[in-house]
Amino acid sequence: MTKHEQFAVSVSKETLRALETLATHEGKTIDGLMRDLITSYLKLQAAKAGKAPADEVHEHILEIIESATAVGK
């Protein structure tokens, strides 16, 4: 493994630990935390772009997340 790959793995592990700590603090699973973060981010970006009403965007995002979660299990 190259030094760059080792660094990437190290950063990934640290990031995962930080997310797990945040999820625990928020009383959520890491999946629930990530779903909330992704949903919030995408809703904000869609609202900034004026692309679709927030509720419509939210429903679409939830569909994507649910299908991705099912594939990941």
Protein Blocks (a to p, Z undefined) as FASTA:
>chain_A
ZZklmmmmmmmmmmmmmmmmmmmmnopafklmmmmmmmmmmmmmmmmnomacfklmmmmm
mmmmmmmmmmmZZ
